[in-house]
Amino acid sequence: MQSVSNHVLFREQKICYWIYGDQNSSNNPLLVVHGGPGSPHNYLLPLAKLANERVVIFYDQLGCGKSPYVGLGKSSWALDYFVDELIHLITTLKLDKFHLFGHSWGTILAIEYALKKQETLKSLILASPCLSLSLWSKDAEKLLAELPRKTRETLKKHQILGTTNSDEYQIATMDFYQQHVCRLPVWPQHMMDSVYGSNDQVYKTIWGESEFLVTGNIKNYNITHRLNEIAIPTLFTCGRYDEATPETTTIYKDAIKGSEIKIFEKSSHLPHFEEQYKYVQEIAEFLRLSL
């Protein structure tokens, strides 16, 4: 499906976005907030299939993909910056009464927006959420304990030595990623496009050294105490083998009255690839019912 690409300027930086679908559609649009941090929107493009019913908007957060940064240092890579960036994009595009989808790190941005401007939203979708980094880290410890002993020893060695940039460490992390990020034997091209377009500086500054080693400036984030303020239709999704575990995702779900959860039994962190048809259909149905 063809898209229309453009950009907005935010603090003198170019933020690129893409619009799929008929812009004259009477159905409320869907805005998609990608994860990472520092990984562009490409890996979420299976959601463009939803554009047969409504406009679907993707964007690249500053520092990755088609939104490179100019003259900014690590001090710019912080939660408040990316929340303000999202608000600016929504304001510039004049979105009102729209659906908001966030994946992984994007769920943090989505929930922060919802808590500020809930009245503008028709619904909220929090996919493979990370709304408490302490819970995320505890889950990661449990999942790591299930990996082969040699892999665990390699990871621990390099974390102690501070050599997490080594090839040996990166290879060892793939044991975790292939179990809990994407279980497909060959990773799809859209996903690889995100890998190639990612920004490691942004990722390490905000998140940390790896998916299971959260050392960045977001490491103490926890919004669970405010989830009961959400009063719009909300859907949580995750995979059975997700690093955002079904158990923790259910804790979040239980905190939002009337919210729903869909667990994809053959998937990990990317069910929109691993069970693509089923995932897209579930999201489409939720959007139709969120009147």
Secondary structure, 3 states (H helix, E strand, C coil): CCEEEEEEEECCEEEEEEEECCCCCCCCCEEEECCCCCCCHHHHHHHHHHHHCCCEEEECCCCECCECCCCCCHHHCCHHHHHHHHHHHHHHCCCCCEEEEEECHHHHHHHHHHHHHHHHEEEEEEECCCCEHHHHHHHHHHHHCCCCHHHHHHHHHHHHHCCCCCHHHHHHHHHHHHHHCCCCCCCCHHHHHHHHCCCHHHHHHHCEEECCEECCCCCCCECHHHHHHCCCCEEEEEECCCCCCHHHHHHHHHHCCCCEEEEECCCCCCHHHHCHHHHHHHHHHHHHHCC
